[in-house]
Amino acid sequence: MIPDWQLPPGVDRGVWDYIHATEMISEYDATIGQSPLAAADVAFCERHFPTPGRLVDLGCGTGRLCRHFATKGYECWGIDLSDEMLAKARSAADGLPIRFLKANLVELSELPSATFDYAACLFSTLGMVRGAHHRKTAVATMQRLLRPGGRLALHVHNRFFRGLGWHRVLGQRWKWLTGQADAGDFTMPQSYGGAPLTLHHFTRREAVHLLKDAGFTVREVLGLGITGLPASRSQIYGWLLLGER
């Protein structure tokens, strides 16, 4: 097992255990398929990625988005840090022209700048990156990879979603108001026998400014409820944002 001091930048023990959990990966496609967000984020991407071009999915998992767009003539790249996820993605690609690469979203120097028309970072993948400075680096890299006019579809969870429970929401509001460094970090028991998993949840303002600070123009912010349909205020489970370089 890799020691903690050798973990990649922006990755903690909980995330590492999660993305290498055999049980999770074996169930991943079935679990994602049952989520209303899976259909909502694909629809969002279809609306904003209108014509075939080069698409990179950052945190591609088992390649669901790449497979969807590759069948429509897009040139797709899938990036993930999990060997196990990528092995399943390659198997499921079944001859489709998709390139998969093992890499950390915080360290993507192997991909040249301004080479993609579209980028996606979905299913709260950015929230799995630990540390605000590492999240800024990841978003700056997304901007670097896009050609001028290129588009990024980003999904983040809502820090103040009332389904998290009022105790946790109020605690997060206090951390936010007092400027605590871990504001937005929700830690939960690991479902697959690993270390506790911490996932960063965003405020709308935080997510928008993260994109703007990286040089994106924010074209849309869509708040979705737990059903995958548009929602408002405390009913918002997360946001889909469109940034344009």
N, C-alpha and C positions, 0 to 999 in steps of 0.2 A: 504494500500500500504506500502511495506517495506521501511523504511527510508534509506537515502543514507548511513548512518554510519553502517547499518546492511547488506549492500550488500556484497556478498562473495568476497574474494580476487581475484583481476584480473578482476572484473566485475564492469562496471560503469552503470549509469542509462540508457544510450542509449541501451546497450546490454541487460540489464534486461528487458526493455520495449519490445525490439525486440523479444526475445525468449519467451515472454509471450503474444505476440500479436495474438489474436484469428483469425483475418483476415489472417495474414501471414501464420499461421499454417494450416488453412483450404485450402489455395492455394499452400502450400509448394510442395507437390508431383507433381502437374501439372507444377509449375514453374521450378522445378529441372528437370523434364522430358524433358523440352524444351531446356535445356542448353547442348551444345556440350561437356562441361566439364564432365557432368554426365557419359557419355559413355567413355570418355577418362580416367577418374580416375578408373572406374571399370576395363577397359582393362589393365591399368597399374598394378592394384592389381592382376588381374588374371595371368599376366606374372610373377610377383614376389612372389606370394603366390601359388606355383604350386601344393602342395599336401595338403590334408585335415589336419587340426590341430586346435589349439585354436586361435581364432581371436577376438581382442577387437577393436571396433570402438569408438573412442574418439570424442564425439560430433556427436552422431549417428543420430540426428534429428528424423525423422519418421521411421528410420531403413532400408533404402533402401539397404545399403551395407550388413548388417546382413542377410536380407532376401535372397539376391543373393547368398551369400556363404553358408548359412544354407541349401539351396536346393542341394548343392553340397557335403554335408557331413561334413562341418566345424562346430566346436563347437563355437558359436558366443555369444559375450557379447556386448551390446550397452550401452554406457555411455552418459548421457546428463543432463543438469541442468534444463531443462524445463519440468515441470509436464505435460503440455499440449502436448508437442512433444512425450513424453514417452507414454502417454495414447494412442495417435494415433499409435505409433509404436507397442504397445502391441496388439491393435486391428487388425492391418494389418498383424501381424505375423501369425495369422490364424493357430495356432497349431504347427508352426515350433519350433524346440528346441533352442530358443534364450532367453537369460537372459538379462533383462534390469535393469539398476541401475541409480538412480538419484545421481549425484555427480558433483563436480567442478573439472575441469582438473588440477587445482592448488593444490587440496587437495584430493588425492586418497589413503589415508592410509588404507582404508578398503579392498583394493585389494592387495594380497600378491605378493612379488617379484618373478620374474623369473617363471611366470606361463603361459605365452602366447608365441605362435610361431610367431604370426603376430599381428601388430597393424596398425591402419589407423587413420589419422587425416586429413580429406579432406575438400574441399569447403571453404578454408581459415578460418577454425575454429580457428586455432592458432592466426590468425590476430585479432580475436575478444577478445583475452586476452589482457587486458590493463596493460602496464608496462613491460619494458624489463626484469626485475628480475622475474616477474611472468611467462613470456614466457619461460625463462630459467628453472624455476621450473617445468613447464608443460612438457618440452622436457626431462628433467632429469627423470621425473616420467615415461614417455614413455619408456625410456631406462631401468629403473628399472623393469618394468612389463614384459619385454621380457626375454626369456631364452637365454643363449649363442647361437649365430648364428641366433637369431630371427630377423625379419625384420619389419621396419616401413615404411609405405608409407605416405608422408606428402605433402600437397598442400599449397602453399603460393602465394599471388599476387605480381606482379612486381611493384615496386615503380616508375619506369621510363617508364611505358607503355604509348606510345604516345597518346593512346585513352583517357587518363585522361585529355588531353589538355596541350598545351605547357606552359601556365602560371603556372599551378599547378606543372608540371614536373620541370620547372626551379626553382620554389620556393623550391621544395623538394631537388633539387641538392644543392642549397645554404645552406639549413639546414643540409644536409649531410656533406658538405665540412666544415662547421663551427662547427660541432659536437653538434648541438642542440638536447636536450633530446627528443623532439617530432618529430624528423626526421622520416618520414615514416608513420606518423599518418594522415589519411585522414578522415575528419569529413564531414558528409553529412546530409541533413534533413532526419528525420525519416519518412519513407513512411507509417507507420501505426499509426501515431498520438502520438508517444512517443518522448522522448528526442532525440536530434541529435545522430546519430550512428557513432562512430569512429572505423575505421578498419585499422589495421597496415598493410602496404605494405613493402615488403622486397627487399633488393638488393640480387642478387645471392650469393655474398660473405657472407652477413649476415646470410642467411639461411643455407649455408654450414657450416659455423663456429659454428652456434647454435647447429647443429647436432654433429659436431666433439667435441665441448667442453663438450657435455653430454656423450661422450664415444662411439659414433657411428662411424663406417666406412662408408663413403658415396660411394655408389656403382653406383648411376646414378642420373643425374640431367637433366630432360627433360623440355625444354622450349616450352610452348604451346601458340598459338595465340588465338584470340577470337573465332575462328571456332573449337577449340579443336585439331587442327593439329599442328605438330611441327613448330616452328617459330624461328626467330633469332632477337637479339638486341631489338630495340624499338618496334618491332612487338609482343614481348612476353607479353602476358597477365598475365601469372603466370607460376610457376614451379611445377612439380611433382618430388619429391626427394625420393630416396630409401636409408635408413640408415640401417646398419646391426650391431647388437650388437656383 
